[in-house]
C-alpha cells in the first residue's frame, strides 16, 4: 500500500495548523499592528457626534495603551473646529480586566478644551472667540466592583492638575482662572444613577488666582467631601481684598439649600472692598476684620449678616447719601447738617464698625464711628453762615460720633455681595426694578 495518501493528509493537516496559527497570530497581533485604526473605530463608536481623530496609537504588552494627538471636533455649525485636544493619553489596564471593559488608570497631560459663545448652548455670550481651557494633567484610576445586591459600583481616584482658563483676547469678559487643581476619592453606582450613592471622600481643591473684572481671589485651598447628597466644605482659606478669608459651609445638593456658611474675615482692605459699590458715596481707608454668616433657603433666598470692625484708625469718606442727609437735617436742621456733611467728606476716625443685615429683598447697614480728636487742620477761622434763616458766626464743626442705620430697601444680600465682588456691576443692578 502506498504512503502517498497518508503523506497528503499530513501535509494538509500541517497547512491547516499553520493557517490556524497564522490566523491566531493575526488575531493576537492585530491590536498591536492596527492599534490606530482600531482606536479610531472605538472612539467613533463612543463619540459619534464629535468625529474623533487619533494621530497615532500604540499598544504595549506591558498593559499600556498610548494615544497621541487626540482630537474631538465640535458639533453643529462649528464641526470644523476642535472641542478637545490632548497631546497624549496613557491608559493602564489588565488583560483579563480588559475583557470586562475595565481599566486601571487614565493619564492625560496637556489637555485643551475650547468653549465658544456662538455654539448651540453658549456659556459666556460676550466672548469674541473661543475660551481655551488648558489642563496640565488628568488622572483617573479605579475599578468597577459589585456593590449591595446586584448593583455595579465603581470606586477610584480623580485628579485634575493645573487647569487654567485665560481671559479671551479682545473681549469685554475680564475673567481668568489660573492653576486649578482638584482631587478626590469617588464612589459611584454605574448601572443606574442614584444621587445618594455618589460619594467623594478626601476631596481637595486649590487655585492660584480666580479673577473677575477687578476682583481676584488668590491662593484658595479647600478640603471637601460629598456624602448623603450634601457637599461639605470642611475648611477653605483664600486671599481677598489684600486680606484673608477662611471658613466652612454645607450645601444640600438635592434641595440646593445652604443651611450654614461662616466666613472669618481678616484685615481686608476696605477701600478695595468698597470700590465696586460707589466710592463717590461711601469709601474708607484702613483694614477691617470680622465675620460673615450666610443661609440659602430651598427657594433660593440668601440671607445673613456681616460684622466688620476696623483694625485701627482710618479715614471715612461719606458723599451725598440722601438717607444720611435726611437724618442730619431732622436732628440739627439744614444749616448745621450741611456743615456736618462737610466734615463727613474727610472723617478721620479712631474706631469704626459696620454691620450689614439682610432678610429677603430688604437690607440695612448700621454705621458706628468715633472721630479722632480735632487737629489743627480741622480748625477754621470764624465765618458767617445762614443757619435756619439767620446769619451767624461759626467756626469749625466736627461730628464726634456717627451712629446711624441706613435702610437699603429692595436690595437683597445676594445683590449686595455680587456688587461688592464685582460679579455684577453696580449700574446693572441699579437699572433693574425690585422684584425683576
LUMLUMFI-839705 format. One record per residue: residue in one letter; x, y, z negated of N, C-alpha, C in turn. Coordinates in pm, whole numbers, plus 32768, in hexadecimal, padded with zeros to 4 digits. Each point is the difference from the previous one (the first is absolute). Layout:
% LUMLUMFI-839705
aXYZXYZXYZ ...
***
This chain:
% LUMLUMFI-839705
x80557F8880007FAB807880008057807B8000 x7FDE805E805380528078800E7FEB805E7F88 x806D80477FD97FF880647F927FD8808A8032 x7FE3800E80807FE0808580387F83803D7FC2 x7F8F7FB57FF37F8A80407FC1801C80307F71 x804B7FAD7FB6801E80287F778055807E7FFE x8060800C805B8053807780037FAF807B8028 x7FA07FE9805E7FAE807380267FAC80307F8A x7FC87FA07FB17FB280287F8B8056804B7F9A x807C7FD27FEF805A80437FA1801E808F8030 x801C800D8085801C808580347F87805B7FF0 x7F877FC4801A7F8880517FF37FEC802E7F71 x80127FA57FA07FF280257F73806A80667FD7 x80777FF2803C806A80607FE17FDA808B8031 x7FCB8006807C7FD7808480347F8B803A7FB0 x7FA37FA97FD87F8F80327FAF803180357F7B x805C7FB67FC08037802C7F7F804C80828010 x804F8009806F804A807C80187FA180748018 x7F947FE2804C7F9E806A80197FBC802E7F80 x7FDD7F9D7FAA7FC280247F82806080507FA8 x807D7FD57FFE8063804C7FB28013808B8038 x8000800A8085800E8084803E7F8880577FE1 x7F887FC380067F86804C7FDF8000802B7F6F x802B7FA17FA9800780227F728066806E7FE9 x80737FF68045806580697FF27FCD80858032 x7FB57FFD806F7FC9807D80357F9B803B7FA0 x7FAE7FA77FC37F9D80327FA08045803C7F86 x806B7FBD7FD3804680347F8A8055807A8023 x80348003807A8056806F80257FB780788035 x7F827FED802C7FB58070803B7FF680777FA1 x7FE17FEA7F7F7FF980767FA88082804D7FF8 x80727FB98013808180447FF9802580408085 x7FDA7FBF806E8024803280847F9E80678034 x7F827FF37FDD7F97805980327FC280527F8F x805180247FA07FCC80467F8A7FBC80838025 x803E804F80557FC9808480247F787FF08042 x7FF57FA280607F827FEE80467F937FCF7FA2 x80257FA17FA97F9D7FCB7FA27FD3806B7F9D x805C80567FD37FD980687FA17FA780688042 x8016801E80807FA7805E80457F737FC78008 x7FF57F7D801B7F7D7FC180047FBD80027F76 x804E7FE07F977FC87FFD7F797FD4808B7FD2 x8055806580177FDB80887FD87F8B80348051 x7FF87FDB807F7F8E802980517F7E7FC67FCD x80087F897FC47F887FC37FC67FD980477F7E x8064802B7FB17FE380427F807FD880918015 x80418047805D7FE3808D801A7FD880138093 x7F8C7FCD80267FDB8005808F7FEB808E8034 x7FD7805C7FAC7FE28088802F807C80588007 x806F7FD37FC6807680577FF780707FD98061 x7FE87F9D805480617FD78066808F7FFB7FC8 x80187FA77FA180857FFA7FC0806C7FD68063 x807680317FE780737FDD805280797FEA7FA5 x804E7F9A801F80797FE07FB4807480038062 x806480507FE080758005805780487F7B8005 x80157FC47F8B80467F807FF87FDD7FBE7F7C x7FF37F7C80017FE47FB47F87805F7F8A7FF9 x802A7FDF7F87805E7F917FEC7FD27FAD7F89 x7FFC7F7A80157FD97FA37F97807A7FAE7FDA x801B7FFA7F7E80777FBC7FCF7FD87F807FB7 x804F7F96800D7FE67F867FB2800580197F69 x803C806D7FD8800780207F717F8080407FCD x7F937FEC804B7F79802C7FD87FF480987FFB x8030804180677FF78092800C7FD68024808D x7F9D8057800A7FD28035807F801D80968001 x8044802F806A8025808C800A7FC2803B807E x7FB0806B7FF07FC58047807180498085800F x802A801E807A8044807E801C7FA6805A8054 x7FFE80817FDD7FB98066804E7F6D7FDD8013 x7FBB7FEF7F8C7F707FE480037FB380838015 x7FA17FFF805C7FAE8076801E7F6E7FD78007 x7FAB80467FB67F6E7FF4800C7FCD8081803D x7FB77FF680707FCE807580457F8180367FBE x7FE6808180117F83803C7FD17F8E7FCC8057 x7F8480287FDF7F8B7FCE80487FB680748043 x7FA07FDD80537FAA8064803F804D80568063 x7FE680827FFA8040805E805B8095800F7FE6 x802F7FCF7F8E808E800B7FDD80477F7B8010 x7FCB7FAA805880357F79800C80907FFC8031 x8030806C803E808A80028030806280317F95 x7FCD80267F8A805480357F9680187F967F94 x80757FFE7FC580197F9E7F957FB480257F80 x7FD37F9A7FB97FC080137F7E805E7FD87F8E x80447F8E800F80607FD07F9D807A7FCB804A x807580257FD3807C7FC7803580557FD17F8C x80467F918016805B7FCA7F9B807E7FD28048 x807180317FD2807E7FDA803F801B7F6B7FEF x7FDC7FCA7F8B801A7F727FE77FA07FCF7F95 x7FCC7F8680127FAA7FC07F9E803A7F767FE3 x80227FE77F8280377F7E7FD67F947FB37FB6 x7FE77F85802A7F9B7FAA7FC280457F827FCD x7FF57FE67F7E80377F877FC37F8E7F9F7FE2 x80147F7F801E7F967F9E7FF0803D7F787FE3 x7FAA7FA07FDF80287F747FF57FBE7FB28070 x80467F9C80357FC97FB880737F7C7FBC7FDD x7FF67FC37F8C7F827FC07FDB7F9480687FE4 x802880717FC27F9E806A7FE57FD180428080 x8055800080677FDA803F807D7F8C7FB78042 x7FFA7F7A7FEF7F917FB580377F7B802B7FC2 x800680307F857F8780347FBE7FF380968011 x804F8039805E7FFF8090801D801E80527F83 x80657FD47FB6802C80477F8A808E80338016 x801B807A7FCE808680398009802C802A7F75 x808380047FEE803880217F7C801680967FF0 x80338040806A8028808C7FF0800480448088 x7FD4807E8003800C80558076804F807C7FD8 x8067801E804D805280767FE6800B804F8082 x7FD5807F7FFC800180538079804480857FE1 x807D80128028804080837FEF7FDE805D8073 x8003807F7FE47FEE806980657F7D7FEF804C x7F9080107FB97F7B7FFC803C7FCF808E8015 x7FC2801880737FC88085801E7F6D7FF08025 x7FAA80527FC07F707FFF801B7FDA808A8033 x7FB28004806D7FD5807E803D7F6B80147FE7 x7FDB80737FC27F7480267FEE7FE6807C8053 x7F947FFE804E7FE3806E805B7F78803C7FE3 x7FF5808380107F8280467FE27F997FEF806F x80297FD780787FA17FF3806E7FD87F6F8015 x80147FAF7F9A7FD67F7580097F6C7FF17FE4 x7FCD7F8480047F717FEA7FE97FD480237F74 x805B7FFD7F9D7FDF80247F75807080577FCB x800280828023806F80567FD88009800D7F6B x807B7FF07FCB801780107F71801380917FDC x804D804880508021808B7FE47FE6804F8081 x7F8D8043800C7FD480358081805380718037 x805380437FAF80498073803580917FDE8021 x80207F80801480887FDB80258016801B8094 x806D80458024801C8018808D80387F868048 x80337FA27FB7803C7F88803A7FF57F8D7FA0 x803F7F9080217FF77F8B7FA8804680187F7B x7FC47FC87F98803E80037F7B80537F827FF4 x8082800F7FFE805C7F8F800580237FD67F71 x7FDE7F867FDE801D7FCA7F7C80717F9B800D x806C80177FB880727FA3800480087FB47F7D x80267F83800C80087FA77F8C80867FB98006 x805180117F9680857FC280007FF67F697FFE x7FA17FCA7FB47FF37F6E7FF97F787FDC7FC8 x7FCA7F9080317F867FC47FCB801F7F707FDF x7FE97FD97F8380187F777FD27F7F7FC47FCE x7FDD7F8A80337F8B7FB67FD2802E7F727FE6 x7FE87FCD7F8880287F777FDE7F927FC07FAE x7FF67F7B80097F9A7FB77FB67FC77F908054 x7FAD7FAD7FC17FC57F8E80457F717FED7FD1 x7FA67FD2805C7F797FDE7FD580017F847FA7 x7F967FF27FB27FF37F8B7FAA7F6F7FEE7FD8 x7FE27F927FBF7F787FE37FD57FE1804C7F81 x7F88803B7FFD7FD480497F8B7F957FB47FB6 x7FA780487FC07F937FC27FB67F9F7FBF8062 x7FDF7F827FE87FA77FB9805A80427FE88087 x7FB78023806B80357FEF8088803980818037 x800E80677FAF802F8082803080927FF7802B x801E8048806D8089800A8031803780887FD7 x80677FFF7FAE8039807B7FCB808F8010802E x802D807B7FFD808A801D80238039805E7F98 x807C7FE97FDC804580577FA3808C80198035 x802E80797FF08085802380318023808E7FDF x806A8030803C803280867FE5800080518081 x7FDF80807FF38001805E8070805480787FD6 x8055802E805C805380747FE4800D8054807F x7FDC807F7FF5801A80638068807180597FD0 x8062801280538075804C7FD58014807A805A x800C80737FC08024807F80417FA7801F8077 x7F7D80067FE77FA1802E8066800280988003 x8010803A807680068091800D7FA1802C806E x7FBB80707FE77FA4803B806280258092800F x804E802380668021808E80147F8B804D8039 x7FFD80817FE57F98805580378014800F8095 x7F967FF080528011800D80918029808D8027 x805C8008805E80348082802C7F96804C804E x7FFD80847FEA7FA88055804E7F7080047FD3 x7FDE7FC27F8F7F767FFF7FD37FEB80547F85 x7F82800E7FD97FDD804C7F8980027FA97F82 x800E7F7E80127FFD7FA57F8F808A7FFA7FBF x800D803C7F8A80807FFF7FB87FFD7F907F9A x800D7F8580317FF87F8B7FAA807C7FAB8019 x803A7FCB7F9680747FA88010800B7FA57F86 x80257F83801A801A7F9F7F97808A7FC68018 x805380007F9980897FD1800E801B7F8B7FA2 x802A7F91803B80387F8D7FB97FA17FC77F96 x7F8C7FD480307FA27FBA7FA980267F6D7FF9 x800C7FCC7F8880197F727FE87F957FCB7FA2 x7FC47F9080267F987FC37FAD80117F6A8003 x7FE37FBF7F8F80117F6F7FF77F9F7FCA7F99 x7FE27F7F800B7FA87FC07FA07FF27F6C801C x7FD37FB57F9B7FE17F73800E7F6A7FF28017 x7FDB7FC580737F758001802D7FC57F757FF5 x7F837FF97FD07FB17F8580027F7D801F8049 x7FE07FAE80667F89801A80507FC67F7C802F x7F7B7FFB800E7FBD7F8A80347FF6800E8097 x802C7F99804A800D800980917F837FD6804C x7FB77F9C7FCF7F927FCB80507F89805F8004 x7FEF80527F997F98806880028029806E7FA0 x7FD580798023802A80757FB17FA9800C7F83 x803F7FF97F8D7FBE80147F7F804E806D7FB8 x7FC880787FF4804D806D7FC280367FDF7F76 x7FB07FB97FB0802E7FE27F7880787FA27FFF x80157FB4806F80717FA4800480808042802F x7FF8807F802C80778047802F8046803F7F88 x807D7FDA7FED804C80327F8E808B802B802D x803280667FC2808A802C8016804080127F77 x80717FC27FEE8047800B7F80808A803C801A x8034803D7F978089803980058011805F8075 x7F97804F801D8009805F806D805780787FDD x804980318062805080797FEF7FF48054807E x800D80817FEE7FFF805C8072805780787FDE x8047802F8063805080787FEE801180458087 x801080827FFC802180498079805B80747FDC x804980308064805980727FEA7FB380828003 x7FAD801480677FB5807D800F7F7D7FE58048 x7F95803A7FCC7F80800A80467FE080948009 x7FFB8035807A7FEE808F80137F83801A8054 x7FAF805E7FD07F8A802B804C7FF880987FF7 x800A80408076800880918007807480317FA8 x7FE4804F7F98806B803B7FB180177FB87F7B x7FBC7F8E7FEC800A7FB87F8180467F7B8016 x805A7FDD7FA4804A7F83800A7FFC7FB77F7B x7FEA7F7D8008800C7FA77F8C807D7FAC8018 x806480117FAB80827FC18015801A7F907F9B x804E7F9F802C80367F967FA97F937FBB7FAE x7F987FD380457F967FB57FBC80307F737FE0 x7FE07FD27F8780157F767FD87F837FD17FB7 x7FCC7F8B80297F847FCF7FC480057F697FF4 x7FC67FCD7F947FEA7F707FF07F6A7FE97FFD x7FD27F99804A7F707FEE80117FDF7F6C8011 x7F807FE27FF57FCE7F7980127F6D80058026 x7FCE7F96803D7F737FF380217FCF7F7F7FC1 x7F98800B7FAF7FC97F8B7FBC7F6E801D7FDF x7FAA7F9E801B7F7380137FE27FC38075804A x80288016807E7FCF806D8053801D808A7FC4 x806B80087FB6802B807F7FC9809280198023 x801B8079802F8088802D8016802D80487F81 x80687FCA7FC28034803A7F85808D80328019 x801180827FFC8084803C8007802C80167F70 x80537FA57FD0802880047F73805A80777FE1 x804D80298064805B80707FE98024803F8086 x7FFF80838006803680458074804480807FD0 x8064802A804A804B80797FE0802F803C8083 x800280868005802A8045807A8026808F7FDD x803C804380628021808E7FF37F9C80518052 x7FC880687FC17F9C805480418010808F7FCE x7FFE8060805C800D808E7FDC807A80187FA6 x806F7FC58024808080107FB97FFD7FC67F73 x7F957FBB7FDC7FF77FC07F7E7FEA7F6A800F x7FCA7FC27F997FEB7F6F80017F727FDF7FD5 x7FC97F96803B7F807FCB7FD680117F6A7FE9 x7FB27FCA7FA380027F707FE77F797FDA7FC4 x7FD77F8480147F7F7FD87FCB7FD97F75802B x7F7D7FE47FF77FC87F7E80237F708014802C x7FCC7F9D804A7F73800980297FCB7F75801D x7F7A7FF780007FB97F8680227F9880228069 x7FFA7FB1806C7FA1801A806C7FB67F7F801F x7F7B80047FFA7FAC7F8D801F7FF17FF58097 x80347F96803C7FFE7FF280927F767FDD8035 x7FA77FCE7FAD7F7B7FDB802E7FA080777FFC x800980527F997FA680747FF3804280838027 x80857FFE80148050807780207FFF80677F8F x7FDF7FD57F89800380597F8C80897FFB7FBF x8024806F7FC2807D80097FB57FDC80247F71 x7FF37F9A7FA97FD3801B7F77806280527FAE x807F7FFE8024805F80507FB3807A80218054 x803780737FE8807F802980398038806D7FA7 x80777FEB7FCE804180647FAB8089801E803A x801B80818013807E802C803A804180627FA1 x80787FDF7FD4804F805C7FAE804E805D805D x7FFC80807FE3804080668054807080407FAF x80768008803C807580357FB98045806A8054 x800180797FCC8050806F80327FF080168097 x7F82800C802D7FEA801F808E800C80978015 x802B80268075800E808D80267F758037801E x7FCC805A7FAC7F78802F800F7FF0805A807C x8068804680267FF78050807B7FEA7FA48078 x80477F8E80047FED7FA0806D7F787FBC7FF6 x7FD17FE37F867F807FBC7FEE7F8A80588028 x800D80847FED7F93805D8020800C8039808D x806B7FDD80488019803E80827F937FE18066 x7FC17F8B7FF87F9A7FDA80627F7680347FDD x7FEF803C7F887F7B802F7FD87FE7808B8038 x803A80637FC27FEE808B802C806280567FB3 x807E8008802D8064804A7FB37FDE80937FEC x7FB1803A805C7FDC808C7FEF7F9A80147F91 x7FBE7F957FD57F9F80097F9380387FCC7F7C x804D7F93800580357FC67F8580877FC1801E x806680297FB680867FCB8011804780057F79 x80667FAF7FF1804A7FFD7F82808E7FD1801B x805B80327FAF808B7FD38002801E7FBD7F7B x80397F898009801E7FB17F897FDD7F6F8018 x80267FA97FA47FE07F7280097F9B7FDC7F94 x7FB07F9A801C7F977FD67FA37FFB7F687FF9 x7FD07FCE7F8F7FF17F707FEA7F767FE67FC8 x7FD07F8580117F7C7FE07FCD7FD27F78802D x7F7C7FF080107FC67F7F80217F878015805A x7FEC7FA1805C7F8E7FFF805B7FB27F7F7FE9 x7F7C800B7FEB7FA87F8D7FF37F9D80008074 x7FEF7F8D80407FA67FF480727FA77F867FEF x7F82800D802D7FA17F9180057FB5800B8084 x7FFB7F92804C7FB67FFD807F7F8B7FA17FF1 x7F88803180147F897FAD7FF07FE97FA9807C x7FA47FA17FF67FE07FAA80727FC4804F8071 x7FC480747FE17FC580558068806880598043 x807D7FF57FD7806A804F803D8012808A7FC3 x7FC780187F8A800B80837FBF807880007FA1 x805B805E80188079800B7FAF7FED80697F94 x801E7FDD7F857FF7805E7F91807B7FEE7FA8 x801780637FAA80737FF77FA7802A80877FCD x807880067FCA8031807D7FC880988005800A x803480797FFE8090801880048023805E7F8E x80627FDC7FB0803480567F968092801E801D x80218080800B80898029801A8029806C7F9D x80777FF37FC9803980667FA7808880268038 x801B8081800A8081802D8033806F7FDA7F9D x80717FD98039806F7FD27FAD804A80727FBD x7FE8807B8028804380747FC77FC6807F803A x803F80717FE87FD0807E80367FFE7FFE8099 x7FA8805180387FF4800880917FBB8080802A x7FD78003807C7FBF807680387F817FD68046 x7F91803E7FDB7F7D7FE5803B7FDA8074805B x7FCA7FE080747FCF8066805D7F6F7FE3801E x7FA9805D7FDA7F717FF280187FD6806E8060 x7FCB7FDA80737FD2806080637F6C801F7FEE x7FBE8021806D7F7380257FFC7FA97F837FF7 x7FE47FD67F857FA47F927FE87F80803B7FC7 x7F937FF080477F8480447FDD7FD07FD97F74 x800E7F807FDC7FD17FD57F7C805080457F91 x808580108014805380437F9C7FDA80937FF6 x7FEB804080717FDB808D80007F7B80167FB8 x7F9E7FAD801E7F7D800E7FBF800C7FEC7F6A x80527FA07FD5800F7FE87F71804080797FBB x8065803B803C804180757FC47FA480797FFF x7FB88014806D7FA4807380057F947FF17F95 x7FCF7F867FED7F9A7FEB7F9A803480167F74 x80847FEA7FE98037800E7F7A802F808D7FDF x804480438061803E80817FDF7FD68070805E x7FAB7FE480617FD78069805C80588002807D x7FD180458066804480008080808A80407FF9 x800C80727FBB807F80487FFD806F7FB07FC0 x7FEA7FD07F8880667FB07FBC80167F7A8045 x7F957FCB803E80107F828049806180118074 x7FFB80718044805C801A806F809080067FCE x801680407F8B808780057FC7802D7F747FD4 x7FA67FB37FC880247F797FD680247FA88079 x7FB68011806E801E7FB28078808A80238038 x8028807D7FEF80878026802B806A7FB67FAE x7FE77FF07F7E80607FB87FAB80057F6C8026 x7F8C7FC9802A7FFC7F72802280487FE18083 x801A8065805180457FE7807D80907FD27FEA x803D802C7F9480857FD07FD87FFB7FED7F68 x7FDB7F877FD67FE27FE87F7380697FA07FC6 x806680357FBC80647FA87FC17FC77FC17F81 x80067F7E7FF77FC37FBC7F8D806A7FAC7FB8 x7FE57FEB7F8080577FA77FB27FBF7F787FEA x7F7B7FF9800C7FB87F827FF77F927FFF806A x7FE97F8D803B7F987FF680647FC97F74800B x7F7A7FF8800F7FBE7F7F800F7F93800A806A x7FEE7F91804A7F957FF680627FB57F7D7FE7 x7F7C800880037FAD7F897FF07F958002806D x80037F9B80567F9D7FF2806C7FAD7F867FE4 x7F7D801480017FA37F917FE87F987FFF806E x7FDC7F88802E7FA57FF680717FA47F887FF0 x7F7F801980197F9B7F9680057FA8801D807A x7FF77FA0805B7FB080168078803E806C8057 x7FAD805B8030802F8069805A801880847FB7 x80067FFC7F7D801B80797FB4807B7FEC7FA9 x805480667FFE807A7FFC7FB0800E80837FB4 x805680007F9E801E807B7FB880927FFF7FD4 x803C80768007808C80117FDD800B80597F86 x803E7FCC7F988015804D7F868092802F7FFD x801280837FEF8083803E8004801D803C7F76 x80737FDD7FC6802980367F7F809380298009 x801B80837FEF808980338007801780657F91 x807A80037FCE802A80637F9D80718051803D x7FEE808380038060805780438081800E7FB0 x806D80128048807D80217FBE7FF7808D7FC7 x8050801E7F977FFD80897FCA801D8068806C x7FBF80717FF2800F806A8064809080338001 x8036800B80788089802E8010800080908032 x80798038800E800B808B802E7FC88011808C x80097F9980517FCC800C80897F6980058004 x7FBF7FD37F937F6E80047FFD7FCA80897FD8 x805680547FC77FD280827FCC7FF480628075 x7F8C803D800B7FE8806580677FE580867FBC x802D806B803B7FE380847FC57F6A801B8002 x7FD0804B7F9C7F7080207FFD7FD380438081 x7F887FDD802E7FC8803A80797F697FFE7FF3 x7FBF804C80557F6F800B7FFA7FBE7F8E8050 x7F957FC87FC57FB07F9A80427F6D80207FE6 x7FAB7FDB805E7F70800D7FEE7FCE7F7B7FCB x7FD680007F827FD17F867FBF7F7280197FD2 x7FA47FAF80327F72800B7FDE7FCC808D8019 x802E803C806E7FCE80838028804380767FBC x80627FE67FAE8043806D7FB980967FFD801E x803A8076800B808F800B8019804A7FFB7F7A x805A7FA17FF3804A7FF07F8280927FE88022 x8054801C7F99808F7FE4800D80197F727FD0 x80467FB3805480207F767FD980947FE7801A x80377FA47FB2808A7FD480177FFD7F778041 x80597FAC7FD480027F7880387F987FAA7FB9 x7FC97FA280497F9C7FA47FCA802D7F71801E x800D7FAF7F9880237F7380137F937FAB7FC1 x7FEF7F8880397F9E7F9F7FCD804C7F9E7FA8 x7FEB80047F7C80527FAA7FA77FE67F6B8016 x7F847FD9801A7FE07F7280167F987FF4806E x80057F9180437F997FDD80627FC27F7D7FD2 x7F7E80037FED7FB77F877FD87F7880058043 x7FF57FBF80747F838005804A7FE97F7F804C x7F847FE980237FD87F8B804F7FC780318084 x80377FCF806C7FD5802980877FB27F8D803E x7F7D8010801A7FB47F94804180267FF58094 x80097F858030801B7FE5808E7F8A7FB08034 x7F98804680277F827FC0802580087FCB808F x7FCB7F8680117FF97FC7808680817FC38032 x80627FEF7FA880807FC5802880217F8C7FA2 x800E7F8A8039801B7F8A7FAE80957FF47FE2 x801F7FA77FA4808C7FE97FDC804C7FC58077 x7FBF7FAA804D80427FC680758028806D8063 x7FA9806380148021806D805C807180557FC9 x7FFF801A7F7E806A80517FC480867FB9800D x80047F7E7FE1807E7FB6800880317FF58090 x7FA47FF2806080297FF8808C803B80848030 x7FCC80707FCB803780838026808980137FBF x800B7FDF7F7F8081800F7FB9806C7FAD8043 x7FDF7F85802980627FA8803D80208026808F x7FAF8056803D80188027808A7FC17FA48066 x7FBB7F967FD37FBF7FA6805E7F918047804B x7FBC805A7FBC7F92804B803C801C80947FF2 x80178047806E801C808F7FF67F8D804C7FC0 x8023806A7FB57F9A804C7FB77F9A8040805E x802B802C80767FA08040805B7F9B7F9D8037 x80267F7E800D7FA07F9B802B7F987FE97F94 x802E7FF97F817FA37FE97F937FA280757FEF x8033807B80107FAD80767FF07F98800C806D x801B7FC580767FA4800B806E7F8B7FA47FF8 x80027F9E7FA27F937FA27FF37F9F802C7F93 x7F847FE280157F9B80207F9C7FFA7F907F9B x7FE2801F7F817FF57F987F9C7F987F9A8027 x80277F857FE97FA37F94801F800B7FCC808C x8055803F8052800F7FD3808A80897FC38014 
***
